Amino acid sequence: MRLGIDPKVDYVFKKLFGSEEYALLLVSLLNAVIRLVRPVTGVDIVIPQTGKSSPEEKLVVGDVRARD
């Protein structure tokens, strides 16, 4: 069934590939796109923001941050 939701929209991409609920979907995407010798078997979704050690540093917020 088609819902008419475009997965390329930032908000939708982050919901689909940046949450623990859909971690297996991210694993499937990574395996389809990068084709490693050994396939990715799992990911840990982590907070997509980097910490700031001083007020002058820029806060970086990514769409998806994961650790394999």
PDBQT receptor file of N, H, CA, C and O in Angstrom, charges set to zero:
ATOM      1  N   MET A   1       0.841  -1.178   0.000  1.00  0.00    +0.000 N 
ATOM      2  CA  MET A   1       0.000   0.000   0.000  1.00  0.00    +0.000 C 
ATOM      3  C   MET A   1       0.885   1.240   0.000  1.00  0.00    +0.000 C 
ATOM      4  O   MET A   1       1.834   1.327   0.779  1.00  0.00    +0.000 OA
ATOM      5  N   ARG A   2       0.593   2.156  -0.831  1.00  0.00    +0.000 N 
ATOM      6  H   ARG A   2      -0.177   2.086  -1.464  1.00  0.00    +0.000 HD
ATOM      7  CA  ARG A   2       1.347   3.393  -0.954  1.00  0.00    +0.000 C 
ATOM      8  C   ARG A   2       0.715   4.481  -0.112  1.00  0.00    +0.000 C 
ATOM      9  O   ARG A   2      -0.492   4.708  -0.190  1.00  0.00    +0.000 OA
ATOM     10  N   LEU A   3       1.526   5.159   0.698  1.00  0.00    +0.000 N 
ATOM     11  H   LEU A   3       2.507   4.975   0.762  1.00  0.00    +0.000 HD
ATOM     12  CA  LEU A   3       1.001   6.199   1.569  1.00  0.00    +0.000 C 
ATOM     13  C   LEU A   3       1.221   7.599   1.025  1.00  0.00    +0.000 C 
ATOM     14  O   LEU A   3       0.620   8.547   1.530  1.00  0.00    +0.000 OA
ATOM     15  N   GLY A   4       2.057   7.758   0.017  1.00  0.00    +0.000 N 
ATOM     16  H   GLY A   4       2.545   6.988  -0.394  1.00  0.00    +0.000 HD
ATOM     17  CA  GLY A   4       2.325   9.075  -0.541  1.00  0.00    +0.000 C 
ATOM     18  C   GLY A   4       3.311   9.877   0.292  1.00  0.00    +0.000 C 
ATOM     19  O   GLY A   4       3.338  11.104   0.205  1.00  0.00    +0.000 OA
ATOM     20  N   ILE A   5       4.125   9.198   1.103  1.00  0.00    +0.000 N 
ATOM     21  H   ILE A   5       4.102   8.201   1.174  1.00  0.00    +0.000 HD
ATOM     22  CA  ILE A   5       5.123   9.874   1.923  1.00  0.00    +0.000 C 
ATOM     23  C   ILE A   5       6.470   9.718   1.245  1.00  0.00    +0.000 C 
ATOM     24  O   ILE A   5       6.892   8.601   0.944  1.00  0.00    +0.000 OA
ATOM     25  N   ASP A   6       7.149  10.831   1.003  1.00  0.00    +0.000 N 
ATOM     26  H   ASP A   6       6.807  11.738   1.248  1.00  0.00    +0.000 HD
ATOM     27  CA  ASP A   6       8.433  10.814   0.317  1.00  0.00    +0.000 C 
ATOM     28  C   ASP A   6       9.558  10.606   1.331  1.00  0.00    +0.000 C 
ATOM     29  O   ASP A   6       9.790  11.484   2.161  1.00  0.00    +0.000 OA
ATOM     30  N   PRO A   7      10.270   9.463   1.290  1.00  0.00    +0.000 N 
ATOM     31  CA  PRO A   7      11.327   9.206   2.273  1.00  0.00    +0.000 C 
ATOM     32  C   PRO A   7      12.550  10.109   2.123  1.00  0.00    +0.000 C 
ATOM     33  O   PRO A   7      13.445  10.080   2.968  1.00  0.00    +0.000 OA
ATOM     34  N   LYS A   8      12.598  10.911   1.056  1.00  0.00    +0.000 N 
ATOM     35  H   LYS A   8      11.871  10.935   0.370  1.00  0.00    +0.000 HD
ATOM     36  CA  LYS A   8      13.729  11.823   0.873  1.00  0.00    +0.000 C 
ATOM     37  C   LYS A   8      13.540  13.144   1.626  1.00  0.00    +0.000 C 
ATOM     38  O   LYS A   8      14.480  13.933   1.721  1.00  0.00    +0.000 OA
ATOM     39  N   VAL A   9      12.360  13.393   2.153  1.00  0.00    +0.000 N 
ATOM     40  H   VAL A   9      11.597  12.752   2.076  1.00  0.00    +0.000 HD
ATOM     41  CA  VAL A   9      12.116  14.580   2.962  1.00  0.00    +0.000 C 
ATOM     42  C   VAL A   9      12.852  14.396   4.294  1.00  0.00    +0.000 C 
ATOM     43  O   VAL A   9      12.764  13.331   4.906  1.00  0.00    +0.000 OA
ATOM     44  N   ASP A  10      13.576  15.424   4.747  1.00  0.00    +0.000 N 
ATOM     45  H   ASP A  10      13.648  16.289   4.250  1.00  0.00    +0.000 HD
ATOM     46  CA  ASP A  10      14.417  15.310   5.941  1.00  0.00    +0.000 C 
ATOM     47  C   ASP A  10      13.686  14.721   7.139  1.00  0.00    +0.000 C 
ATOM     48  O   ASP A  10      14.199  13.809   7.787  1.00  0.00    +0.000 OA
ATOM     49  N   TYR A  11      12.499  15.226   7.442  1.00  0.00    +0.000 N 
ATOM     50  H   TYR A  11      12.081  15.968   6.916  1.00  0.00    +0.000 HD
ATOM     51  CA  TYR A  11      11.758  14.771   8.616  1.00  0.00    +0.000 C 
ATOM     52  C   TYR A  11      11.410  13.285   8.510  1.00  0.00    +0.000 C 
ATOM     53  O   TYR A  11      11.550  12.540   9.480  1.00  0.00    +0.000 OA
ATOM     54  N   VAL A  12      10.964  12.865   7.344  1.00  0.00    +0.000 N 
ATOM     55  H   VAL A  12      10.851  13.470   6.557  1.00  0.00    +0.000 HD
ATOM     56  CA  VAL A  12      10.579  11.466   7.131  1.00  0.00    +0.000 C 
ATOM     57  C   VAL A  12      11.817  10.574   7.189  1.00  0.00    +0.000 C 
ATOM     58  O   VAL A  12      11.786   9.507   7.801  1.00  0.00    +0.000 OA
ATOM     59  N   PHE A  13      12.905  11.009   6.554  1.00  0.00    +0.000 N 
ATOM     60  H   PHE A  13      12.930  11.876   6.057  1.00  0.00    +0.000 HD
ATOM     61  CA  PHE A  13      14.147  10.228   6.577  1.00  0.00    +0.000 C 
ATOM     62  C   PHE A  13      14.618  10.009   8.008  1.00  0.00    +0.000 C 
ATOM     63  O   PHE A  13      14.999   8.898   8.378  1.00  0.00    +0.000 OA
ATOM     64  N   LYS A  14      14.592  11.065   8.812  1.00  0.00    +0.000 N 
ATOM     65  H   LYS A  14      14.283  11.967   8.512  1.00  0.00    +0.000 HD
ATOM     66  CA  LYS A  14      15.039  10.959  10.202  1.00  0.00    +0.000 C 
ATOM     67  C   LYS A  14      14.138  10.023  11.006  1.00  0.00    +0.000 C 
ATOM     68  O   LYS A  14      14.629   9.248  11.827  1.00  0.00    +0.000 OA
ATOM     69  N   LYS A  15      12.847  10.086  10.783  1.00  0.00    +0.000 N 
ATOM     70  H   LYS A  15      12.448  10.715  10.116  1.00  0.00    +0.000 HD
ATOM     71  CA  LYS A  15      11.921   9.185  11.488  1.00  0.00    +0.000 C 
ATOM     72  C   LYS A  15      12.138   7.728  11.079  1.00  0.00    +0.000 C 
ATOM     73  O   LYS A  15      12.097   6.835  11.925  1.00  0.00    +0.000 OA
ATOM     74  N   LEU A  16      12.368   7.482   9.787  1.00  0.00    +0.000 N 
ATOM     75  H   LEU A  16      12.401   8.207   9.099  1.00  0.00    +0.000 HD
ATOM     76  CA  LEU A  16      12.537   6.115   9.305  1.00  0.00    +0.000 C 
ATOM     77  C   LEU A  16      13.883   5.514   9.663  1.00  0.00    +0.000 C 
ATOM     78  O   LEU A  16      13.958   4.362  10.089  1.00  0.00    +0.000 OA
ATOM     79  N   PHE A  17      14.946   6.287   9.492  1.00  0.00    +0.000 N 
ATOM     80  H   PHE A  17      14.886   7.223   9.145  1.00  0.00    +0.000 HD
ATOM     81  CA  PHE A  17      16.284   5.723   9.630  1.00  0.00    +0.000 C 
ATOM     82  C   PHE A  17      17.019   6.175  10.888  1.00  0.00    +0.000 C 
ATOM     83  O   PHE A  17      18.155   5.754  11.108  1.00  0.00    +0.000 OA
ATOM     84  N   GLY A  18      16.416   7.009  11.710  1.00  0.00    +0.000 N 
ATOM     85  H   GLY A  18      15.493   7.351  11.532  1.00  0.00    +0.000 HD
ATOM     86  CA  GLY A  18      17.098   7.526  12.885  1.00  0.00    +0.000 C 
ATOM     87  C   GLY A  18      16.474   7.128  14.200  1.00  0.00    +0.000 C 
ATOM     88  O   GLY A  18      16.727   7.772  15.218  1.00  0.00    +0.000 OA
ATOM     89  N   SER A  19      15.666   6.084  14.210  1.00  0.00    +0.000 N 
ATOM     90  H   SER A  19      15.460   5.560  13.383  1.00  0.00    +0.000 HD
ATOM     91  CA  SER A  19      15.042   5.655  15.460  1.00  0.00    +0.000 C 
ATOM     92  C   SER A  19      15.271   4.156  15.667  1.00  0.00    +0.000 C 
ATOM     93  O   SER A  19      15.353   3.383  14.713  1.00  0.00    +0.000 OA
ATOM     94  N   GLU A  20      15.371   3.774  16.935  1.00  0.00    +0.000 N 
ATOM     95  H   GLU A  20      15.305   4.403  17.710  1.00  0.00    +0.000 HD
ATOM     96  CA  GLU A  20      15.561   2.357  17.278  1.00  0.00    +0.000 C 
ATOM     97  C   GLU A  20      14.422   1.492  16.745  1.00  0.00    +0.000 C 
ATOM     98  O   GLU A  20      14.624   0.326  16.408  1.00  0.00    +0.000 OA
ATOM     99  N   GLU A  21      13.246   2.063  16.673  1.00  0.00    +0.000 N 
ATOM    100  H   GLU A  21      13.083   3.011  16.947  1.00  0.00    +0.000 HD
ATOM    101  CA  GLU A  21      12.074   1.324  16.207  1.00  0.00    +0.000 C 
ATOM    102  C   GLU A  21      12.279   0.774  14.792  1.00  0.00    +0.000 C 
ATOM    103  O   GLU A  21      11.793  -0.309  14.465  1.00  0.00    +0.000 OA
ATOM    104  N   TYR A  22      12.999   1.524  13.959  1.00  0.00    +0.000 N 
ATOM    105  H   TYR A  22      13.394   2.404  14.224  1.00  0.00    +0.000 HD
ATOM    106  CA  TYR A  22      13.211   1.128  12.574  1.00  0.00    +0.000 C 
ATOM    107  C   TYR A  22      14.688   0.832  12.275  1.00  0.00    +0.000 C 
ATOM    108  O   TYR A  22      15.133   1.030  11.144  1.00  0.00    +0.000 OA
ATOM    109  N   ALA A  23      15.446   0.368  13.260  1.00  0.00    +0.000 N 
ATOM    110  H   ALA A  23      15.085   0.207  14.178  1.00  0.00    +0.000 HD
ATOM    111  CA  ALA A  23      16.878   0.100  13.079  1.00  0.00    +0.000 C 
ATOM    112  C   ALA A  23      17.124  -0.932  11.977  1.00  0.00    +0.000 C 
ATOM    113  O   ALA A  23      18.094  -0.812  11.229  1.00  0.00    +0.000 OA
ATOM    114  N   LEU A  24      16.271  -1.931  11.870  1.00  0.00    +0.000 N 
ATOM    115  H   LEU A  24      15.483  -2.028  12.478  1.00  0.00    +0.000 HD
ATOM    116  CA  LEU A  24      16.459  -2.943  10.821  1.00  0.00    +0.000 C 
ATOM    117  C   LEU A  24      16.279  -2.355   9.422  1.00  0.00    +0.000 C 
ATOM    118  O   LEU A  24      16.883  -2.831   8.462  1.00  0.00    +0.000 OA
ATOM    119  N   LEU A  25      15.458  -1.332   9.313  1.00  0.00    +0.000 N 
ATOM    120  H   LEU A  25      14.967  -0.944  10.093  1.00  0.00    +0.000 HD
ATOM    121  CA  LEU A  25      15.289  -0.642   8.031  1.00  0.00    +0.000 C 
ATOM    122  C   LEU A  25      16.591   0.065   7.647  1.00  0.00    +0.000 C 
ATOM    123  O   LEU A  25      16.981   0.055   6.480  1.00  0.00    +0.000 OA
ATOM    124  N   LEU A  26      17.264   0.678   8.626  1.00  0.00    +0.000 N 
ATOM    125  H   LEU A  26      16.947   0.686   9.575  1.00  0.00    +0.000 HD
ATOM    126  CA  LEU A  26      18.554   1.317   8.375  1.00  0.00    +0.000 C 
ATOM    127  C   LEU A  26      19.600   0.280   7.975  1.00  0.00    +0.000 C 
ATOM    128  O   LEU A  26      20.408   0.528   7.079  1.00  0.00    +0.000 OA
ATOM    129  N   VAL A  27      19.592  -0.867   8.625  1.00  0.00    +0.000 N 
ATOM    130  H   VAL A  27      18.936  -1.069   9.352  1.00  0.00    +0.000 HD
ATOM    131  CA  VAL A  27      20.525  -1.955   8.276  1.00  0.00    +0.000 C 
ATOM    132  C   VAL A  27      20.294  -2.371   6.825  1.00  0.00    +0.000 C 
ATOM    133  O   VAL A  27      21.254  -2.542   6.074  1.00  0.00    +0.000 OA
ATOM    134  N   SER A  28      19.062  -2.533   6.431  1.00  0.00    +0.000 N 
ATOM    135  H   SER A  28      18.282  -2.394   7.041  1.00  0.00    +0.000 HD
ATOM    136  CA  SER A  28      18.744  -2.914   5.044  1.00  0.00    +0.000 C 
ATOM    137  C   SER A  28      19.210  -1.857   4.057  1.00  0.00    +0.000 C 
ATOM    138  O   SER A  28      19.760  -2.190   3.008  1.00  0.00    +0.000 OA
ATOM    139  N   LEU A  29      18.998  -0.587   4.380  1.00  0.00    +0.000 N 
ATOM    140  H   LEU A  29      18.551  -0.316   5.232  1.00  0.00    +0.000 HD
ATOM    141  CA  LEU A  29      19.435   0.499   3.500  1.00  0.00    +0.000 C 
ATOM    142  C   LEU A  29      20.957   0.493   3.352  1.00  0.00    +0.000 C 
ATOM    143  O   LEU A  29      21.475   0.578   2.238  1.00  0.00    +0.000 OA
ATOM    144  N   LEU A  30      21.670   0.393   4.470  1.00  0.00    +0.000 N 
ATOM    145  H   LEU A  30      21.250   0.324   5.374  1.00  0.00    +0.000 HD
ATOM    146  CA  LEU A  30      23.135   0.374   4.413  1.00  0.00    +0.000 C 
ATOM    147  C   LEU A  30      23.652  -0.788   3.580  1.00  0.00    +0.000 C 
ATOM    148  O   LEU A  30      24.562  -0.611   2.770  1.00  0.00    +0.000 OA
ATOM    149  N   ASN A  31      23.089  -1.960   3.766  1.00  0.00    +0.000 N 
ATOM    150  H   ASN A  31      22.350  -2.104   4.424  1.00  0.00    +0.000 HD
ATOM    151  CA  ASN A  31      23.531  -3.125   2.996  1.00  0.00    +0.000 C 
ATOM    152  C   ASN A  31      23.223  -2.972   1.509  1.00  0.00    +0.000 C 
ATOM    153  O   ASN A  31      23.996  -3.433   0.670  1.00  0.00    +0.000 OA
ATOM    154  N   ALA A  32      22.119  -2.339   1.176  1.00  0.00    +0.000 N 
ATOM    155  H   ALA A  32      21.490  -1.964   1.858  1.00  0.00    +0.000 HD
ATOM    156  CA  ALA A  32      21.762  -2.152  -0.229  1.00  0.00    +0.000 C 
ATOM    157  C   ALA A  32      22.636  -1.104  -0.903  1.00  0.00    +0.000 C 
ATOM    158  O   ALA A  32      22.913  -1.203  -2.099  1.00  0.00    +0.000 OA
ATOM    159  N   VAL A  33      23.073  -0.100  -0.146  1.00  0.00    +0.000 N 
ATOM    160  H   VAL A  33      22.849  -0.019   0.825  1.00  0.00    +0.000 HD
ATOM    161  CA  VAL A  33      23.807   1.012  -0.740  1.00  0.00    +0.000 C 
ATOM    162  C   VAL A  33      25.311   0.783  -0.767  1.00  0.00    +0.000 C 
ATOM    163  O   VAL A  33      25.945   1.051  -1.787  1.00  0.00    +0.000 OA
ATOM    164  N   ILE A  34      25.906   0.295   0.322  1.00  0.00    +0.000 N 
ATOM    165  H   ILE A  34      25.391   0.076   1.151  1.00  0.00    +0.000 HD
ATOM    166  CA  ILE A  34      27.371   0.256   0.366  1.00  0.00    +0.000 C 
ATOM    167  C   ILE A  34      27.978  -1.103   0.027  1.00  0.00    +0.000 C 
ATOM    168  O   ILE A  34      29.172  -1.176  -0.263  1.00  0.00    +0.000 OA
ATOM    169  N   ARG A  35      27.215  -2.150   0.053  1.00  0.00    +0.000 N 
ATOM    170  H   ARG A  35      26.245  -2.090   0.289  1.00  0.00    +0.000 HD
ATOM    171  CA  ARG A  35      27.667  -3.480  -0.375  1.00  0.00    +0.000 C 
ATOM    172  C   ARG A  35      29.064  -3.847   0.137  1.00  0.00    +0.000 C 
ATOM    173  O   ARG A  35      30.007  -3.981  -0.643  1.00  0.00    +0.000 OA
ATOM    174  N   LEU A  36      29.177  -4.005   1.433  1.00  0.00    +0.000 N 
ATOM    175  H   LEU A  36      28.411  -3.896   2.067  1.00  0.00    +0.000 HD
ATOM    176  CA  LEU A  36      30.442  -4.401   2.057  1.00  0.00    +0.000 C 
ATOM    177  C   LEU A  36      30.696  -5.887   1.862  1.00  0.00    +0.000 C 
ATOM    178  O   LEU A  36      29.789  -6.638   1.502  1.00  0.00    +0.000 OA
ATOM    179  N   VAL A  37      31.942  -6.310   2.103  1.00  0.00    +0.000 N 
ATOM    180  H   VAL A  37      32.678  -5.700   2.395  1.00  0.00    +0.000 HD
ATOM    181  CA  VAL A  37      32.279  -7.727   2.013  1.00  0.00    +0.000 C 
ATOM    182  C   VAL A  37      31.446  -8.503   3.036  1.00  0.00    +0.000 C 
ATOM    183  O   VAL A  37      30.855  -9.535   2.719  1.00  0.00    +0.000 OA
ATOM    184  N   ARG A  38      31.411  -7.988   4.265  1.00  0.00    +0.000 N 
ATOM    185  H   ARG A  38      31.891  -7.150   4.523  1.00  0.00    +0.000 HD
ATOM    186  CA  ARG A  38      30.545  -8.572   5.296  1.00  0.00    +0.000 C 
ATOM    187  C   ARG A  38      29.384  -7.624   5.511  1.00  0.00    +0.000 C 
ATOM    188  O   ARG A  38      29.609  -6.444   5.780  1.00  0.00    +0.000 OA
ATOM    189  N   PRO A  39      28.174  -8.084   5.404  1.00  0.00    +0.000 N 
ATOM    190  CA  PRO A  39      27.034  -7.179   5.540  1.00  0.00    +0.000 C 
ATOM    191  C   PRO A  39      26.892  -6.640   6.958  1.00  0.00    +0.000 C 
ATOM    192  O   PRO A  39      27.319  -7.269   7.927  1.00  0.00    +0.000 OA
ATOM    193  N   VAL A  40      26.284  -5.463   7.056  1.00  0.00    +0.000 N 
ATOM    194  H   VAL A  40      25.937  -4.952   6.270  1.00  0.00    +0.000 HD
ATOM    195  CA  VAL A  40      25.961  -4.870   8.345  1.00  0.00    +0.000 C 
ATOM    196  C   VAL A  40      24.871  -5.727   8.972  1.00  0.00    +0.000 C 
ATOM    197  O   VAL A  40      23.885  -6.060   8.313  1.00  0.00    +0.000 OA
ATOM    198  N   THR A  41      25.041  -6.085  10.234  1.00  0.00    +0.000 N 
ATOM    199  H   THR A  41      25.842  -5.815  10.769  1.00  0.00    +0.000 HD
ATOM    200  CA  THR A  41      24.058  -6.943  10.905  1.00  0.00    +0.000 C 
ATOM    201  C   THR A  41      23.251  -6.208  11.964  1.00  0.00    +0.000 C 
ATOM    202  O   THR A  41      22.206  -6.693  12.397  1.00  0.00    +0.000 OA
ATOM    203  N   GLY A  42      23.730  -5.038  12.384  1.00  0.00    +0.000 N 
ATOM    204  H   GLY A  42      24.579  -4.644  12.032  1.00  0.00    +0.000 HD
ATOM    205  CA  GLY A  42      22.999  -4.283  13.386  1.00  0.00    +0.000 C 
ATOM    206  C   GLY A  42      23.609  -2.906  13.571  1.00  0.00    +0.000 C 
ATOM    207  O   GLY A  42      24.769  -2.686  13.224  1.00  0.00    +0.000 OA
ATOM    208  N   VAL A  43      22.845  -1.990  14.109  1.00  0.00    +0.000 N 
ATOM    209  H   VAL A  43      21.903  -2.169  14.392  1.00  0.00    +0.000 HD
ATOM    210  CA  VAL A  43      23.306  -0.634  14.388  1.00  0.00    +0.000 C 
ATOM    211  C   VAL A  43      22.765  -0.199  15.738  1.00  0.00    +0.000 C 
ATOM    212  O   VAL A  43      21.732  -0.691  16.193  1.00  0.00    +0.000 OA
ATOM    213  N   ASP A  44      23.468   0.722  16.372  1.00  0.00    +0.000 N 
ATOM    214  H   ASP A  44      24.307   1.121  16.002  1.00  0.00    +0.000 HD
ATOM    215  CA  ASP A  44      22.985   1.386  17.573  1.00  0.00    +0.000 C 
ATOM    216  C   ASP A  44      22.705   2.829  17.194  1.00  0.00    +0.000 C 
ATOM    217  O   ASP A  44      23.609   3.539  16.752  1.00  0.00    +0.000 OA
ATOM    218  N   ILE A  45      21.495   3.264  17.355  1.00  0.00    +0.000 N 
ATOM    219  H   ILE A  45      20.760   2.688  17.713  1.00  0.00    +0.000 HD
ATOM    220  CA  ILE A  45      21.135   4.644  17.066  1.00  0.00    +0.000 C 
ATOM    221  C   ILE A  45      21.543   5.477  18.273  1.00  0.00    +0.000 C 
ATOM    222  O   ILE A  45      21.162   5.161  19.400  1.00  0.00    +0.000 OA
ATOM    223  N   VAL A  46      22.312   6.534  18.051  1.00  0.00    +0.000 N 
ATOM    224  H   VAL A  46      22.622   6.791  17.136  1.00  0.00    +0.000 HD
ATOM    225  CA  VAL A  46      22.770   7.404  19.134  1.00  0.00    +0.000 C 
ATOM    226  C   VAL A  46      22.270   8.827  18.894  1.00  0.00    +0.000 C 
ATOM    227  O   VAL A  46      21.812   9.157  17.800  1.00  0.00    +0.000 OA
ATOM    228  N   ILE A  47      22.360   9.654  19.912  1.00  0.00    +0.000 N 
ATOM    229  H   ILE A  47      22.731   9.386  20.801  1.00  0.00    +0.000 HD
ATOM    230  CA  ILE A  47      21.870  11.038  19.814  1.00  0.00    +0.000 C 
ATOM    231  C   ILE A  47      22.615  11.759  18.690  1.00  0.00    +0.000 C 
ATOM    232  O   ILE A  47      23.845  11.736  18.658  1.00  0.00    +0.000 OA
ATOM    233  N   PRO A  48      21.889  12.399  17.765  1.00  0.00    +0.000 N 
ATOM    234  CA  PRO A  48      22.535  12.988  16.591  1.00  0.00    +0.000 C 
ATOM    235  C   PRO A  48      23.193  14.339  16.832  1.00  0.00    +0.000 C 
ATOM    236  O   PRO A  48      23.578  15.007  15.872  1.00  0.00    +0.000 OA
ATOM    237  N   GLN A  49      23.333  14.761  18.083  1.00  0.00    +0.000 N 
ATOM    238  H   GLN A  49      23.020  14.219  18.862  1.00  0.00    +0.000 HD
ATOM    239  CA  GLN A  49      23.958  16.044  18.375  1.00  0.00    +0.000 C 
ATOM    240  C   GLN A  49      25.336  15.825  18.974  1.00  0.00    +0.000 C 
ATOM    241  O   GLN A  49      25.549  14.889  19.745  1.00  0.00    +0.000 OA
ATOM    242  N   THR A  50      26.262  16.690  18.617  1.00  0.00    +0.000 N 
ATOM    243  H   THR A  50      26.090  17.450  17.990  1.00  0.00    +0.000 HD
ATOM    244  CA  THR A  50      27.576  16.644  19.234  1.00  0.00    +0.000 C 
ATOM    245  C   THR A  50      27.587  17.611  20.406  1.00  0.00    +0.000 C 
ATOM    246  O   THR A  50      26.911  18.639  20.377  1.00  0.00    +0.000 OA
ATOM    247  N   GLY A  51      28.342  17.287  21.420  1.00  0.00    +0.000 N 
ATOM    248  H   GLY A  51      28.891  16.452  21.443  1.00  0.00    +0.000 HD
ATOM    249  CA  GLY A  51      28.433  18.161  22.575  1.00  0.00    +0.000 C 
ATOM    250  C   GLY A  51      29.324  19.358  22.298  1.00  0.00    +0.000 C 
ATOM    251  O   GLY A  51      30.226  19.299  21.462  1.00  0.00    +0.000 OA
ATOM    252  N   LYS A  52      29.060  20.437  23.005  1.00  0.00    +0.000 N 
ATOM    253  H   LYS A  52      28.328  20.485  23.684  1.00  0.00    +0.000 HD
ATOM    254  CA  LYS A  52      29.880  21.639  22.891  1.00  0.00    +0.000 C 
ATOM    255  C   LYS A  52      30.702  21.765  24.167  1.00  0.00    +0.000 C 
ATOM    256  O   LYS A  52      30.159  21.680  25.268  1.00  0.00    +0.000 OA
ATOM    257  N   SER A  53      32.005  21.967  24.021  1.00  0.00    +0.000 N 
ATOM    258  H   SER A  53      32.446  22.036  23.126  1.00  0.00    +0.000 HD
ATOM    259  CA  SER A  53      32.837  22.125  25.208  1.00  0.00    +0.000 C 
ATOM    260  C   SER A  53      33.001  23.598  25.591  1.00  0.00    +0.000 C 
ATOM    261  O   SER A  53      33.475  23.908  26.684  1.00  0.00    +0.000 OA
ATOM    262  N   SER A  54      32.609  24.500  24.693  1.00  0.00    +0.000 N 
ATOM    263  H   SER A  54      32.224  24.248  23.806  1.00  0.00    +0.000 HD
ATOM    264  CA  SER A  54      32.660  25.933  25.014  1.00  0.00    +0.000 C 
ATOM    265  C   SER A  54      31.524  26.635  24.270  1.00  0.00    +0.000 C 
ATOM    266  O   SER A  54      31.034  26.124  23.263  1.00  0.00    +0.000 OA
ATOM    267  N   PRO A  55      31.104  27.806  24.761  1.00  0.00    +0.000 N 
ATOM    268  CA  PRO A  55      30.011  28.537  24.107  1.00  0.00    +0.000 C 
ATOM    269  C   PRO A  55      30.337  28.974  22.682  1.00  0.00    +0.000 C 
ATOM    270  O   PRO A  55      29.429  29.217  21.888  1.00  0.00    +0.000 OA
ATOM    271  N   GLU A  56      31.627  29.077  22.350  1.00  0.00    +0.000 N 
ATOM    272  H   GLU A  56      32.365  28.880  22.995  1.00  0.00    +0.000 HD
ATOM    273  CA  GLU A  56      32.020  29.535  21.011  1.00  0.00    +0.000 C 
ATOM    274  C   GLU A  56      31.876  28.436  19.953  1.00  0.00    +0.000 C 
ATOM    275  O   GLU A  56      31.775  28.732  18.762  1.00  0.00    +0.000 OA
ATOM    276  N   GLU A  57      31.866  27.179  20.381  1.00  0.00    +0.000 N 
ATOM    277  H   GLU A  57      31.948  26.939  21.348  1.00  0.00    +0.000 HD
ATOM    278  CA  GLU A  57      31.766  26.081  19.423  1.00  0.00    +0.000 C 
ATOM    279  C   GLU A  57      30.379  26.001  18.822  1.00  0.00    +0.000 C 
ATOM    280  O   GLU A  57      29.386  26.375  19.445  1.00  0.00    +0.000 OA
ATOM    281  N   LYS A  58      30.333  25.515  17.624  1.00  0.00    +0.000 N 
ATOM    282  H   LYS A  58      31.140  25.210  17.118  1.00  0.00    +0.000 HD
ATOM    283  CA  LYS A  58      29.076  25.356  16.909  1.00  0.00    +0.000 C 
ATOM    284  C   LYS A  58      28.429  24.029  17.298  1.00  0.00    +0.000 C 
ATOM    285  O   LYS A  58      29.108  23.008  17.402  1.00  0.00    +0.000 OA
ATOM    286  N   LEU A  59      27.124  24.051  17.509  1.00  0.00    +0.000 N 
ATOM    287  H   LEU A  59      26.572  24.880  17.425  1.00  0.00    +0.000 HD
ATOM    288  CA  LEU A  59      26.375  22.825  17.785  1.00  0.00    +0.000 C 
ATOM    289  C   LEU A  59      26.087  22.136  16.452  1.00  0.00    +0.000 C 
ATOM    290  O   LEU A  59      25.551  22.757  15.535  1.00  0.00    +0.000 OA
ATOM    291  N   VAL A  60      26.435  20.877  16.346  1.00  0.00    +0.000 N 
ATOM    292  H   VAL A  60      26.871  20.373  17.092  1.00  0.00    +0.000 HD
ATOM    293  CA  VAL A  60      26.208  20.122  15.123  1.00  0.00    +0.000 C 
ATOM    294  C   VAL A  60      25.097  19.113  15.378  1.00  0.00    +0.000 C 
ATOM    295  O   VAL A  60      25.173  18.315  16.312  1.00  0.00    +0.000 OA
ATOM    296  N   VAL A  61      24.063  19.154  14.538  1.00  0.00    +0.000 N 
ATOM    297  H   VAL A  61      24.002  19.802  13.779  1.00  0.00    +0.000 HD
ATOM    298  CA  VAL A  61      22.953  18.212  14.641  1.00  0.00    +0.000 C 
ATOM    299  C   VAL A  61      22.839  17.504  13.294  1.00  0.00    +0.000 C 
ATOM    300  O   VAL A  61      22.565  18.137  12.275  1.00  0.00    +0.000 OA
ATOM    301  N   GLY A  62      23.049  16.195  13.295  1.00  0.00    +0.000 N 
ATOM    302  H   GLY A  62      23.272  15.681  14.123  1.00  0.00    +0.000 HD
ATOM    303  CA  GLY A  62      22.964  15.427  12.063  1.00  0.00    +0.000 C 
ATOM    304  C   GLY A  62      21.589  14.818  11.874  1.00  0.00    +0.000 C 
ATOM    305  O   GLY A  62      20.783  14.804  12.805  1.00  0.00    +0.000 OA
ATOM    306  N   ASP A  63      21.312  14.317  10.687  1.00  0.00    +0.000 N 
ATOM    307  H   ASP A  63      21.966  14.328   9.931  1.00  0.00    +0.000 HD
ATOM    308  CA  ASP A  63      20.046  13.626  10.436  1.00  0.00    +0.000 C 
ATOM    309  C   ASP A  63      20.012  12.301  11.164  1.00  0.00    +0.000 C 
ATOM    310  O   ASP A  63      19.060  12.006  11.886  1.00  0.00    +0.000 OA
ATOM    311  N   VAL A  64      21.049  11.501  10.976  1.00  0.00    +0.000 N 
ATOM    312  H   VAL A  64      21.823  11.740  10.389  1.00  0.00    +0.000 HD
ATOM    313  CA  VAL A  64      21.119  10.187  11.604  1.00  0.00    +0.000 C 
ATOM    314  C   VAL A  64      22.555   9.976  12.067  1.00  0.00    +0.000 C 
ATOM    315  O   VAL A  64      23.503  10.263  11.336  1.00  0.00    +0.000 OA
ATOM    316  N   ARG A  65      22.703   9.484  13.260  1.00  0.00    +0.000 N 
ATOM    317  H   ARG A  65      21.933   9.251  13.854  1.00  0.00    +0.000 HD
ATOM    318  CA  ARG A  65      24.030   9.119  13.760  1.00  0.00    +0.000 C 
ATOM    319  C   ARG A  65      23.912   7.699  14.290  1.00  0.00    +0.000 C 
ATOM    320  O   ARG A  65      23.078   7.419  15.151  1.00  0.00    +0.000 OA
ATOM    321  N   ALA A  66      24.737   6.813  13.781  1.00  0.00    +0.000 N 
ATOM    322  H   ALA A  66      25.415   7.040  13.081  1.00  0.00    +0.000 HD
ATOM    323  CA  ALA A  66      24.651   5.403  14.186  1.00  0.00    +0.000 C 
ATOM    324  C   ALA A  66      26.045   4.833  14.358  1.00  0.00    +0.000 C 
ATOM    325  O   ALA A  66      27.019   5.321  13.785  1.00  0.00    +0.000 OA
ATOM    326  N   ARG A  67      26.110   3.788  15.162  1.00  0.00    +0.000 N 
ATOM    327  H   ARG A  67      25.318   3.391  15.627  1.00  0.00    +0.000 HD
ATOM    328  CA  ARG A  67      27.367   3.083  15.392  1.00  0.00    +0.000 C 
ATOM    329  C   ARG A  67      27.131   1.634  15.023  1.00  0.00    +0.000 C 
ATOM    330  O   ARG A  67      26.146   1.035  15.454  1.00  0.00    +0.000 OA
ATOM    331  N   ASP A  68      28.031   1.060  14.224  1.00  0.00    +0.000 N 
ATOM    332  H   ASP A  68      28.831   1.547  13.874  1.00  0.00    +0.000 HD
ATOM    333  CA  ASP A  68      27.833  -0.340  13.819  1.00  0.00    +0.000 C 
ATOM    334  C   ASP A  68      28.598  -1.283  14.715  1.00  0.00    +0.000 C 
ATOM    335  O   ASP A  68      28.547  -2.497  14.520  1.00  0.00    +0.000 OA
TER     336      ASP A  68
